[in-house]
Amino acid sequence: MNTADSLGFDLTDSRLTLDSGFDSQANKTLIAWNGLIPIIKPNIGNTKDEEKIARKYSEFNEDIYKERVVVERCFAWQDTYRKLVIRYEKLKATHLGFKHLAYSMINFRSVFGRKGA
C-alpha cells in the first residue's frame, strides 16, 4: 500500500484476487484491514464438511476470480517469447517495442490462426 500511496493511488475497496494457496482467515483479515476486498479461491483440500465448503464458496465471487485467469494467460503467452522473458534490451523503448510486437503476433494468431476463420 505504501507504493500506491506514494503514487497517489487510492486502492480502497479494490479487489485482490489470489489462488487457493492464500486461503486463510489471517490473510483475508490482513487484506481487509488494508482496505481491499479479498477474492481468494477456497481451499477445500482438507475439508469434508459440506456445510463448511458451501459457506466458503458463498463468500467467494467466482465471476471476478475468472478475470484473474485472463491476466495470467496474457503473462503465459508473453513468456513464450524469450526476448521478453530474459530482458536483453537496455532501452525501455526497445523492450516495449518487442512487447507490442509479441502482443500483435498473439492477437494475430488468435484471430487468424483458427481453422475455418
PLY file of the C-alpha trace (Angstrom):
ply
format ascii 1.0
element vertex 117
property float x
property float y
property float z
element edge 116
property int vertex1
property int vertex2
end_header
0.00 0.00 0.00
2.94 2.37 0.56
3.80 2.34 -3.14
0.21 3.12 -4.12
0.06 5.89 -1.53
3.31 7.43 -2.74
1.98 7.43 -6.32
-1.32 8.98 -5.25
-3.48 5.92 -5.95
-6.43 5.20 -3.71
-6.88 1.42 -3.69
-9.62 1.42 -1.07
-12.32 -1.12 -1.95
-10.20 -2.57 -4.77
-10.32 -6.33 -5.19
-7.25 -8.51 -4.63
-7.54 -11.91 -6.30
-5.37 -14.76 -5.08
-5.31 -18.51 -5.60
-6.25 -21.14 -3.03
-2.75 -21.21 -1.53
-3.58 -17.94 0.23
-6.93 -19.11 1.66
-6.70 -18.40 5.37
-8.61 -16.18 7.73
-5.38 -14.38 8.66
-4.77 -13.40 5.02
-8.37 -12.31 4.50
-8.25 -10.20 7.66
-4.94 -8.58 6.68
-6.24 -7.75 3.19
-9.49 -6.31 4.56
-7.57 -4.36 7.22
-5.66 -2.64 4.40
-8.94 -1.54 2.78
-9.01 -4.13 -0.01
-11.62 -6.78 -0.83
-10.14 -10.31 -0.79
-11.19 -12.61 -3.66
-9.46 -15.87 -2.73
-10.41 -19.22 -4.24
-11.44 -21.53 -1.38
-9.04 -24.32 -0.49
-11.17 -27.33 0.35
-8.34 -29.86 0.31
-8.68 -30.96 3.93
-12.40 -30.28 4.31
-15.06 -32.96 4.04
-17.85 -30.99 5.74
-20.36 -29.96 3.04
-21.68 -27.03 5.10
-18.20 -25.60 5.57
-17.47 -25.95 1.84
-20.78 -24.27 0.96
-20.02 -21.41 3.40
-16.56 -20.89 1.87
-18.00 -20.74 -1.66
-20.83 -18.41 -0.60
-18.20 -15.78 0.31
-16.31 -16.32 -2.98
-17.04 -14.23 -6.10
-16.23 -16.57 -8.98
-17.05 -14.03 -11.72
-14.32 -11.66 -10.53
-11.89 -14.55 -9.99
-12.34 -15.65 -13.62
-10.84 -12.31 -14.72
-7.61 -13.37 -13.00
-7.25 -16.24 -15.46
-7.31 -13.78 -18.37
-4.44 -11.77 -16.90
-2.39 -14.88 -16.09
-2.96 -16.25 -19.60
-1.61 -13.00 -21.03
1.56 -13.36 -18.95
1.88 -17.01 -20.03
1.62 -16.04 -23.70
4.21 -13.34 -23.15
6.54 -15.92 -21.62
6.63 -17.85 -24.91
8.85 -15.09 -26.29
12.35 -15.48 -24.90
13.28 -11.88 -25.63
10.57 -10.79 -23.20
11.30 -13.37 -20.50
15.01 -12.62 -20.39
15.33 -8.93 -20.91
18.27 -8.40 -23.24
17.31 -4.86 -24.21
18.72 -1.98 -22.21
16.43 0.68 -23.61
12.85 0.75 -22.34
11.57 1.79 -25.77
13.16 -1.24 -27.46
11.79 -3.64 -24.83
8.34 -2.06 -25.12
8.52 -2.38 -28.91
9.21 -6.10 -28.62
6.26 -6.42 -26.22
3.97 -4.72 -28.71
5.25 -6.98 -31.47
4.67 -10.09 -29.35
1.15 -8.97 -28.38
0.39 -8.25 -32.05
1.55 -11.76 -33.00
-0.55 -13.28 -30.20
-3.65 -11.38 -31.33
-3.00 -12.19 -34.99
-2.77 -15.91 -34.21
-5.92 -15.86 -32.08
-7.92 -14.15 -34.83
-6.47 -15.68 -38.00
-4.85 -18.84 -36.67
-8.09 -20.73 -36.10
-9.18 -23.31 -38.62
-12.02 -22.13 -40.78
-11.50 -18.48 -39.89
0 1
1 2
2 3
3 4
4 5
5 6
6 7
7 8
8 9
9 10
10 11
11 12
12 13
13 14
14 15
15 16
16 17
17 18
18 19
19 20
20 21
21 22
22 23
23 24
24 25
25 26
26 27
27 28
28 29
29 30
30 31
31 32
32 33
33 34
34 35
35 36
36 37
37 38
38 39
39 40
40 41
41 42
42 43
43 44
44 45
45 46
46 47
47 48
48 49
49 50
50 51
51 52
52 53
53 54
54 55
55 56
56 57
57 58
58 59
59 60
60 61
61 62
62 63
63 64
64 65
65 66
66 67
67 68
68 69
69 70
70 71
71 72
72 73
73 74
74 75
75 76
76 77
77 78
78 79
79 80
80 81
81 82
82 83
83 84
84 85
85 86
86 87
87 88
88 89
89 90
90 91
91 92
92 93
93 94
94 95
95 96
96 97
97 98
98 99
99 100
100 101
101 102
102 103
103 104
104 105
105 106
106 107
107 108
108 109
109 110
110 111
111 112
112 113
113 114
114 115
115 116
